Amino acid sequence: MRMFGLVLLASAGALAQQPTTPLEAVQVAEGVYYFKGGSGANTGLVVSKSEALVVDAKMTEESARAMLEQVRKLTPNPLKRVILTHSDGDHVNGLGGFPPGIEVLAHPNARRDMEEAFKDPKLSRLQPWLPKQLVSERQTLDLDGLRVELLHFGPAHTDGDLVVLLPQRRVAFVGDLIFIGREPLIHRHKNGSSFGAVATLKKLVTLEADKFVSGHAEPVGKQEIEKLAASLEGTQAKVRSLIAEGKSLDEIKAALGVAEPSSGARRRPGLIEVIYLELTEKK
């Protein structure tokens, strides 16, 4: 099976195994940056005349603090808010590195998943940073006249994904809705949906943005997103056709060249299995 050039995010666990690189701030528009490197996902920074906000929180408190040091070099404005694109640990577990009492915004389903994750004694210290400002579908923030739109388009990577759109800067932060170089992984344990992912990708290209900043890649444009949606739809069509021929899941995996994980490896359903389950489970 030919790998996608552009794919949805692979598991945070696989990404966590990659070596960390130094933090680097990259400017994508006036007052808009993202930080790549460090531990965990890319984080975004939006600076207005009098304040700043961050999109996502890195994977560790140490990496979050290092990122905030770079924020202070870029702006003296107070950091008032953190917006979480979803609940994966590589996007939220660095919250403890942020000032206590900072406003944290997320989708209600992302908070649900964080509440469950933070029951782990290793993460329980993060409970004070659970999101209190919840965005179910759409909310607009006004940063000194700079409009920041928070958008939820339904289940995709998870069922708690938020897009952070800056229409005046033509930039959108999209978390793990797009990714480059890895096979798609939909988090079924967080009620994600491959068909919802396609629908969301098609909505992204209608937004007032030219640059889309994801959690683990360089910014892309609408053409790349359109190709990603078409590739994912093509895979769905192949699986549907093989199901119609009476093929089992194992036979479909073999036909599409999907390798099984080594014995003992932590396993969650890969893309082909996710699509198969979505097409065959009873409604």
C-alpha positions as CSV (number, residue, x, y, z in Angstrom):
1,M,0.0,0.0,0.0
2,R,1.4,3.4,-1.0
3,M,1.9,5.6,2.1
4,F,0.1,9.0,2.1
5,G,2.3,12.0,1.6
6,L,0.0,13.8,4.0
7,V,-1.7,12.0,6.8
8,L,-3.5,12.4,10.0
9,L,-1.5,12.4,13.2
10,A,0.0,9.1,14.4
11,S,-0.1,8.1,18.0
12,A,1.3,10.4,20.6
13,G,3.1,7.3,22.0
14,A,5.1,6.9,18.7
15,L,5.9,10.6,18.6
16,A,7.1,10.5,22.2
17,Q,9.8,8.0,21.2
18,Q,11.3,10.5,18.8
19,P,14.3,12.5,20.0
20,T,13.6,16.0,21.0
21,T,15.1,19.0,19.2
22,P,15.8,22.5,20.4
23,L,12.8,24.8,20.6
24,E,12.5,27.2,17.8
25,A,10.0,30.1,17.2
26,V,8.7,30.4,13.7
27,Q,6.7,33.5,12.6
28,V,3.9,32.8,10.2
29,A,2.1,36.1,10.2
30,E,2.1,39.5,12.1
31,G,2.0,38.6,15.8
32,V,1.5,34.9,15.1
33,Y,4.1,32.2,15.8
34,Y,4.5,28.6,16.4
35,F,7.2,26.8,18.4
36,K,8.6,23.6,17.0
37,G,10.9,21.3,18.8
38,G,11.1,20.5,22.5
39,S,9.0,17.8,24.0
40,G,5.5,17.3,22.5
41,A,3.5,19.0,19.8
42,N,4.0,22.4,18.2
43,T,2.5,25.2,20.2
44,G,1.1,28.4,18.8
45,L,1.5,32.0,20.0
46,V,-0.8,34.9,19.2
47,V,0.2,38.4,20.3
48,S,-2.1,41.4,20.3
49,K,-1.5,44.9,21.4
50,S,-2.0,44.2,25.1
51,E,-2.0,40.4,25.7
52,A,-0.9,37.0,24.3
53,L,-2.4,33.5,24.2
54,V,-0.9,30.1,23.5
55,V,-2.3,27.2,21.5
56,D,-1.5,23.8,23.2
57,A,0.9,23.2,26.1
58,K,3.7,20.8,25.1
59,M,4.2,17.4,26.7
60,T,6.3,18.2,29.8
61,E,6.4,21.0,32.3
62,E,10.1,21.6,31.5
63,S,9.4,22.0,27.8
64,A,6.4,24.3,28.5
65,R,8.6,26.5,30.8
66,A,11.3,26.7,28.1
67,M,8.7,27.7,25.6
68,L,7.3,30.4,27.9
69,E,10.8,31.8,28.2
70,Q,10.9,32.2,24.5
71,V,7.4,33.8,24.6
72,R,8.8,36.4,27.0
73,K,11.6,37.2,24.5
74,L,9.0,37.8,21.8
75,T,6.5,39.9,23.8
76,P,6.2,41.6,27.2
77,N,2.5,41.2,27.0
78,P,0.9,39.1,29.7
79,L,-0.1,35.6,28.8
80,K,-3.7,35.2,29.8
81,R,-5.0,32.1,28.0
82,V,-4.2,28.7,26.8
83,I,-6.3,27.1,24.1
84,L,-6.1,23.3,23.8
85,T,-6.8,21.8,20.3
86,H,-7.6,18.4,22.0
87,S,-6.7,16.2,24.9
88,D,-3.6,14.1,23.8
89,G,-0.8,14.1,26.3
90,D,1.7,15.6,24.0
91,H,-0.5,18.7,23.7
92,V,-1.7,19.0,27.4
93,N,0.7,17.4,29.8
94,G,2.9,20.5,30.0
95,L,0.1,22.5,31.6
96,G,1.9,22.4,34.9
97,G,4.6,24.6,33.5
98,F,2.1,27.4,33.0
99,P,1.2,30.0,35.7
100,P,-1.5,28.8,38.2
101,G,-4.9,30.3,37.4
102,I,-4.3,30.9,33.7
103,E,-7.5,30.6,31.7
104,V,-7.6,27.2,29.9
105,L,-10.1,26.7,27.0
106,A,-11.0,23.4,25.4
107,H,-13.9,21.4,24.0
108,P,-16.0,19.7,26.7
109,N,-15.0,16.2,25.4
110,A,-11.3,17.2,25.6
111,R,-11.9,18.1,29.3
112,R,-13.7,14.7,29.8
113,D,-10.6,12.9,28.5
114,M,-8.3,15.0,30.5
115,E,-10.2,14.3,33.7
116,E,-9.9,10.6,33.1
117,A,-6.2,10.9,32.2
118,F,-5.4,13.0,35.3
119,K,-6.7,10.3,37.6
120,D,-3.3,8.7,37.0
121,P,-1.2,9.5,40.1
122,K,1.6,10.6,37.7
123,L,-0.6,13.2,36.2
124,S,-2.9,14.1,39.1
125,R,-0.8,17.3,39.8
126,L,-2.3,18.7,36.6
127,Q,-5.9,18.7,37.8
128,P,-5.8,22.5,38.7
129,W,-5.2,23.2,35.0
130,L,-8.3,21.3,33.8
131,P,-10.2,23.6,31.3
132,K,-12.8,25.7,32.9
133,Q,-13.8,27.6,29.7
134,L,-15.5,25.1,27.4
135,V,-16.3,25.6,23.7
136,S,-18.9,23.2,22.3
137,E,-19.2,24.4,18.8
138,R,-18.0,28.0,18.2
139,Q,-16.7,30.9,20.2
140,T,-15.1,34.2,19.2
141,L,-12.4,36.0,21.3
142,D,-11.5,39.6,20.8
143,L,-7.9,40.4,21.4
144,D,-7.7,44.2,21.0
145,G,-9.6,43.9,17.7
146,L,-7.9,40.8,16.6
147,R,-10.5,38.1,16.1
148,V,-9.8,34.6,17.3
149,E,-12.4,32.0,16.3
150,L,-12.6,28.6,18.1
151,L,-14.4,26.0,16.0
152,H,-15.5,22.4,16.5
153,F,-16.6,20.5,13.4
154,G,-17.5,17.2,15.0
155,P,-15.5,13.9,15.7
156,A,-12.3,13.6,13.6
157,H,-8.9,12.9,15.3
158,T,-10.9,12.8,18.5
159,D,-14.4,14.0,19.4
160,G,-13.0,17.0,21.2
161,D,-10.9,18.8,18.4
162,L,-10.8,22.6,18.2
163,V,-9.6,24.7,15.4
164,V,-8.1,28.1,16.3
165,L,-8.7,30.5,13.3
166,L,-7.3,34.0,12.9
167,P,-9.1,35.2,9.8
168,Q,-7.4,38.7,9.9
169,R,-4.0,36.9,9.7
170,R,-5.1,34.1,7.4
171,V,-3.8,31.5,9.8
172,A,-5.4,28.5,11.5
173,F,-4.0,26.2,14.2
174,V,-5.5,22.8,13.6
175,G,-3.9,20.5,16.2
176,D,-3.7,16.9,14.9
177,L,-6.3,17.2,12.2
178,I,-3.5,17.2,9.6
179,F,-0.1,15.6,9.6
180,I,2.7,14.8,7.2
181,G,4.6,11.5,6.8
182,R,2.7,9.0,9.0
183,E,-0.2,6.7,8.4
184,P,-3.5,8.1,9.7
185,L,-4.6,7.1,13.2
186,I,-8.1,8.0,14.4
187,H,-8.5,7.8,18.2
188,R,-11.5,5.5,18.5
189,H,-10.9,5.4,22.3
190,K,-11.7,9.1,22.1
191,N,-14.6,8.6,19.7
192,G,-12.7,9.8,16.7
193,S,-14.0,9.1,13.2
194,S,-12.3,8.7,9.8
195,F,-15.4,9.8,8.0
196,G,-15.7,12.8,10.4
197,A,-12.0,13.5,9.6
198,V,-12.8,13.8,5.9
199,A,-15.7,16.1,6.6
200,T,-13.6,18.3,8.9
201,L,-10.8,18.5,6.3
202,K,-13.3,19.7,3.7
203,K,-14.5,22.3,6.1
204,L,-10.9,23.5,6.8
205,V,-10.5,24.5,3.1
206,T,-13.5,26.8,3.4
207,L,-12.0,28.8,6.2
208,E,-10.4,32.3,5.9
209,A,-6.9,31.0,6.1
210,D,-4.0,30.3,3.8
211,K,-1.6,28.7,6.4
212,F,-2.6,25.7,8.5
213,V,-0.3,25.0,11.5
214,S,-0.6,21.4,12.8
215,G,0.8,19.7,15.8
216,H,3.7,17.9,14.2
217,A,4.5,19.4,10.8
218,E,5.4,22.5,8.9
219,P,2.5,24.7,7.9
220,V,0.5,23.6,4.8
221,G,-2.0,25.2,2.5
222,K,-5.4,24.3,1.2
223,Q,-4.1,22.2,-1.7
224,E,-2.3,19.8,0.6
225,I,-5.5,19.5,2.8
226,E,-7.6,18.7,-0.3
227,K,-5.1,16.0,-1.3
228,L,-5.2,14.5,2.2
229,A,-9.0,14.4,2.2
230,A,-9.0,12.7,-1.3
231,S,-6.4,10.2,-0.1
232,L,-8.4,9.3,3.0
233,E,-11.6,9.0,0.9
234,G,-9.7,6.7,-1.5
235,T,-8.7,4.4,1.3
236,Q,-12.2,4.3,2.6
237,A,-13.5,3.3,-0.8
238,K,-10.9,0.5,-1.1
239,V,-12.0,-0.9,2.3
240,R,-15.7,-0.6,1.4
241,S,-15.1,-2.5,-1.9
242,L,-13.2,-5.3,-0.1
243,I,-16.0,-5.6,2.5
244,A,-18.5,-5.9,-0.3
245,E,-16.4,-8.8,-1.7
246,G,-16.8,-10.6,1.6
247,K,-13.3,-10.1,2.8
248,S,-12.5,-10.3,6.5
249,L,-10.5,-7.7,8.3
250,D,-7.3,-9.8,8.2
251,E,-7.8,-10.3,4.5
252,I,-8.3,-6.6,3.9
253,K,-5.2,-5.8,5.9
254,A,-3.2,-8.3,3.8
255,A,-4.6,-6.9,0.6
256,L,-3.7,-3.4,1.5
257,G,-0.2,-4.3,2.8
258,V,-0.8,-3.5,6.5
259,A,1.8,-5.0,8.7
260,E,0.8,-6.3,12.2
261,P,2.6,-4.8,15.2
262,S,5.3,-7.0,16.7
263,S,4.3,-9.2,19.6
264,G,3.9,-7.4,22.8
265,A,3.6,-3.9,21.2
266,R,0.9,-1.7,22.5
267,R,-1.9,-1.8,20.0
268,R,-4.7,0.5,19.0
269,P,-6.6,0.2,15.8
270,G,-4.8,1.5,12.8
271,L,-6.5,3.3,9.9
272,I,-7.7,0.3,8.0
273,E,-9.2,-1.3,11.1
274,V,-10.9,1.9,12.1
275,I,-12.5,2.3,8.7
276,Y,-13.5,-1.4,8.7
277,L,-15.1,-1.1,12.1
278,E,-16.9,2.1,11.1
279,L,-18.3,0.4,8.0
280,T,-19.4,-2.8,9.6
281,E,-20.5,-2.0,13.2
282,K,-24.2,-1.9,13.8
283,K,-25.7,1.5,14.1
